[in-house]
Amino acid sequence: MTTVTLDEQERDRRWKKIREGMKKQGIDCLIAYGSGTHNLNANLKYLSNVTLGKDGYMVFPLSGDPTLLLFMGRPEKLWVQDCRSGHPAYSQAVSERLVELHLEKGSIGIVGLSGYYGELGFPAATYLALSQRFPNAAFKDGTDIVEQARRIKSAAEIRCFEFGCEVGEKVIQAVANTAKVGVLDNEVKTKIWDTLFLNGCEPGSNLYYSSGKDVTHAGRMPIMLQKPLERGDVILTEFDARFCGYKSQFNQPFCVNQPDQEWREIFDVARESFNNAFKILKPGITAGQLDEAFLS
């Protein structure tokens, strides 16, 4: 089985780009936070290659070694040599590292104060503790430095998405082979998980599944419902294949035997919408233009 890895060359590329952004904004050090809750540790993972789902902080200076603060000691396959335990008083551990770096009066960028998940981002208690501990430091929002760097993907990152797509196609075929009249929904869902994990998908991948004659959303069925599939049932799925933290996501419908006329019309409209957007997808267009193409 092919595997995907992100090596130290990829690490060095990212750290160089992040530090270029720090120099432009006059920031001496970034402090990035990540939480497994709602998968809000993408920025932390981008900097450290820590496993998705881990909680912790990273102190990332403009020069010198970064420091990773986690619940316990050093996990395997990390890019950071200086790993420490910061639980539960992370602000104290971060403060100690800032003192070591002589940044009591420095310009500190906080990663997680803004953006889509801004209100779920950097913990207020940690921010308050740091600002009180270092009254002469200048605390700034440094979220965009990391998130701008993340926008342009390297060949290694693109390969993670490609690998996910390869496994996603295997999942779609597995559902097509399994979903028959009389088969329980849980058998189909189990086959999806089996296909994901047996092909190297990481834990934490998402799966929504729903079936019936009048389903409208993949996430509206109880997870453990023991319901046999019936002729004409539509199955709606939303799942992702995750590798190295990168998700290749699929929203794939199925039908047990043949769909009725109304579902055929819905599928036709969805296919036309997708094709319209795909035709204009190219570098330089805006998200708004792409959205208009989907809706046209």
C-alpha angles and dihedrals in degrees: 000000000000115000133203122220135173109217136196091272088063089046092053092049091053096044091050092052093046092050091049088057091048092053092051091054096040095243120155098192140007124216112201125189129201134185132186088219109103086354090278097158101086093115092048091049092047091058100039109019088234116162115274109254095042120124121218151093136265125209105206114184125197088245132013133036120327120229126223119206116197140160092269139358132310117322119209126264096028128147093216122083097190104069121162139173112252101167124160102353098049094158089060092051092047090048092052091053093048089053090051088054091049091237099136087123097028134121106260122195116207114209113210105036096110143015130076093321095035095127091049094044134086110016113254093217092058093046092050093048092050094047090051093046092050108034091163095053122096111233115200138174106263098170096110093056091066098034093050090052090051094055097074109061126213124225089261092054092047089052089058089058092046091051089051091051091052091054092043090059089052090052092052091051091047091055091047089053095045108038104090134143109287096019113127119245089235090058089057093046091048090052089053092053092044092052093048097049099037088056093053103268115158123244112261096054113146128242130180118176134175135162141185143089097289106029116145104176134030093228100059103088126088109255097234099039110144100210125150116226118249133206110279095020115146117217117206117195135181115183141147135211108218126201125170087348095304117123126211101195129203133191101190127170125202135184129211101234111327126350121230122253095267093054091046090056091048091051091048092053092047092050092049091049092052093048092049091054094043091056093061098036106122140120113293102032120116128239087246092057091050090049091051090052091053091052098042 
